[in-house]
Amino acid sequence: MADQKQQADWQVALIRASGRVGRTPEERTAWLLDFAQCTLAQRDPNDLVAEIVAFAIAEGWRGAGVLDRPALSINEIERLRAGRIVSQLRELFQGKPWDFRTADYNLIFSFRRTESGTFERLDRGPLESMFVWKSINLIAQHLQSIATCKRCEKLFFAGRKGQIYCSDNCGHSARNKRFAENSPAEHKYELRRRSYLKKVERSKGPEAAANVKKEGPRNV
């Protein structure tokens, strides 16, 4: 009964992880880049294992992790992330090749005919090896959509042409910096105004804050 409950709990964890990893190749590419650059200490190890397995399954892996939780420690996840993904990504964007030497991995790629007459691809092998192989394939497919954030220099999946910031936060910060540099008086006024409005809202309510008139910076 305990094994059945653990398997049931693992299936629930995989379903939830699938949503975080993404339903489309584009979403999974974005997840992979985030995984490669995240701070593992701030993440739940169980969530990380589930996401790694969910990613591999979504990319075609068929292994024991589908039914049972793999015994991956946080140190093993860090070695997988830093040693096999992060280092290779950095070299790739420095103009170096991302090598995948098949002699180092025990992988099996096969096809089988289903009862309906269609052919199904089966990719089998150790989770860590398959994860690296699937990561290479996914990155290769979407290489033209991977950009470097102009503000924080993080690699990210650019969902639209000309996107130069990895997030709204970086975009807002960059615009605020330009505004401060080009219009220092207006920027200082805006910061004071925001602080004052927050005080008014806390003491008198949102309606009172909304009625505060905007006078603009004073020339000294």
C-alpha positions in Angstrom: 0.0 0.0 0.0 2.9 2.4 0.8 4.4 1.8 -2.6 1.1 2.5 -4.3 0.6 5.7 -2.4 4.2 6.8 -3.2 3.5 6.1 -6.9 0.2 8.0 -6.8 1.9 11.0 -5.1 4.7 10.9 -7.7 2.2 10.9 -10.5 0.5 14.0 -9.0 3.9 15.7 -8.6 4.7 14.9 -12.3 1.4 16.4 -13.5 2.0 19.6 -11.6 5.6 19.7 -12.8 4.5 19.3 -16.4 2.5 22.6 -16.0 5.6 24.4 -14.7 7.9 22.9 -17.4 5.6 23.9 -20.2 3.2 22.3 -22.7 5.0 23.4 -25.9 8.7 23.2 -27.0 9.0 27.0 -26.7 7.8 26.9 -23.1 10.1 24.1 -22.3 13.1 26.0 -23.8 12.2 28.9 -21.5 12.1 26.5 -18.6 15.4 24.9 -19.5 17.1 28.3 -19.6 15.6 29.3 -16.3 16.7 25.9 -14.8 20.2 26.4 -16.1 20.5 29.8 -14.4 18.4 29.5 -11.2 19.7 29.3 -7.7 19.1 25.8 -6.6 19.2 26.6 -2.9 16.0 28.6 -3.4 14.1 25.7 -5.0 12.4 22.7 -3.5 14.5 19.5 -4.4 11.4 17.4 -4.9 10.0 20.0 -7.3 13.3 20.0 -9.2 13.4 16.3 -9.6 9.8 16.2 -10.8 10.5 19.0 -13.3 13.6 17.3 -14.7 11.6 14.0 -15.2 8.6 15.9 -16.7 10.9 17.7 -19.1 12.5 14.4 -20.2 9.1 12.7 -20.6 7.7 15.6 -22.6 10.7 15.4 -24.9 10.2 11.7 -25.6 12.0 9.8 -22.8 10.6 6.5 -21.5 12.2 5.3 -18.3 11.7 4.2 -14.8 11.1 7.7 -13.6 7.7 7.6 -15.2 6.4 5.4 -12.4 8.8 6.0 -9.5 10.7 9.0 -8.3 14.3 8.8 -9.3 16.8 9.0 -6.4 18.4 12.3 -7.4 20.0 14.3 -4.6 20.5 18.1 -4.7 24.2 17.6 -5.3 23.5 15.3 -8.3 21.1 17.9 -9.7 23.7 20.6 -9.3 26.3 18.5 -11.1 23.8 17.8 -13.9 22.9 21.5 -14.2 26.3 23.1 -13.7 28.5 20.5 -15.3 26.4 19.4 -18.3 24.0 22.2 -19.0 25.3 25.6 -17.8 29.0 25.1 -18.8 27.9 23.9 -22.3 25.5 26.7 -22.8 28.2 29.3 -21.9 30.6 27.7 -24.4 27.9 27.6 -27.1 27.3 31.3 -26.9 31.0 31.9 -26.9 31.2 30.3 -30.3 32.3 26.9 -29.1 30.5 23.6 -30.1 28.2 21.8 -27.6 29.6 18.2 -27.9 27.6 15.2 -27.0 30.0 12.2 -27.1 27.8 9.1 -27.4 30.5 6.9 -26.0 30.0 8.6 -22.6 26.3 7.8 -22.5 24.2 4.7 -22.5 21.2 5.7 -24.7 18.9 3.6 -26.9 16.8 5.2 -29.6 14.2 2.9 -31.2 10.8 2.8 -32.9 7.9 0.4 -32.6 4.6 -0.1 -34.4 1.5 0.5 -32.3 -1.8 -1.4 -32.4 -3.3 1.4 -34.5 -0.6 0.9 -37.2 1.4 4.1 -36.4 5.0 4.2 -35.4 6.1 5.4 -32.0 9.6 6.5 -31.0 11.0 5.2 -27.8 14.0 6.9 -26.2 15.5 5.0 -23.3 18.5 5.4 -21.0 19.6 6.9 -17.7 17.6 10.0 -16.8 20.7 12.3 -16.5 22.0 11.3 -19.9 18.7 11.6 -21.6 18.1 15.0 -20.0 21.4 16.3 -21.5 20.6 14.9 -24.9 17.1 16.3 -25.0 18.4 19.7 -23.8 20.9 19.8 -26.7 18.1 19.0 -29.2 15.7 21.6 -27.8 18.3 24.4 -27.6 19.4 23.6 -31.2 15.8 23.9 -32.5 15.3 27.3 -30.8 18.8 28.8 -30.9 17.6 31.8 -33.0 15.1 32.7 -30.3 17.5 32.7 -27.4 18.8 36.1 -26.4 20.8 37.8 -23.7 19.0 40.3 -21.5 20.5 43.8 -22.0 20.1 44.6 -18.3 21.0 41.5 -16.3 22.8 39.5 -19.1 20.6 36.4 -18.4 19.9 34.0 -21.3 16.2 33.9 -22.0 13.7 32.7 -24.7 12.6 35.7 -26.7 8.9 35.2 -27.4 8.7 38.1 -29.9 11.1 39.6 -32.4 13.2 42.4 -31.0 12.7 41.5 -27.4 15.8 42.6 -25.5 14.8 42.2 -21.8 14.2 38.8 -20.1 11.3 40.1 -17.9 9.0 43.1 -17.2 11.1 43.8 -14.1 14.3 44.2 -16.2 12.4 46.3 -18.8 11.0 48.6 -16.1 14.4 49.0 -14.4 16.1 49.8 -17.6 13.5 52.4 -18.5 13.7 54.0 -15.1 17.5 54.2 -15.3 17.3 55.9 -18.7 14.6 58.3 -17.3 16.8 59.1 -14.3 19.8 59.8 -16.5 18.0 61.9 -19.0 15.6 63.8 -16.7 17.1 63.8 -13.2 14.8 66.5 -11.8 11.6 64.7 -13.1 12.9 61.3 -11.8 13.5 62.6 -8.3 10.1 64.3 -8.3 8.4 61.1 -9.4 10.2 59.1 -6.7 9.1 61.6 -4.0 5.5 61.6 -5.4 5.2 57.8 -5.3 6.5 57.7 -1.7 4.0 60.5 -0.7 1.1 58.7 -2.5 1.8 55.5 -0.6 1.7 57.4 2.7 -1.6 59.1 1.8 -3.1 55.7 0.7 -2.1 54.1 4.0 -3.5 56.9 6.1 -6.5 58.2 4.2 -7.3 55.4 1.6 -6.9 54.9 -2.2 -9.5 57.5 -3.1 -7.6 60.3 -1.3 -4.4 59.2 -3.0 -6.0 59.3 -6.4 -7.2 62.9 -5.9 -3.7 64.2 -5.1 -2.8 66.6 -7.9 0.4 66.2 -9.9 2.3 69.5 -9.8 5.6 68.6 -11.4 9.1 69.3 -10.2 10.1 72.7 -9.0 13.0 74.5 -10.6 15.5 75.6 -8.1 
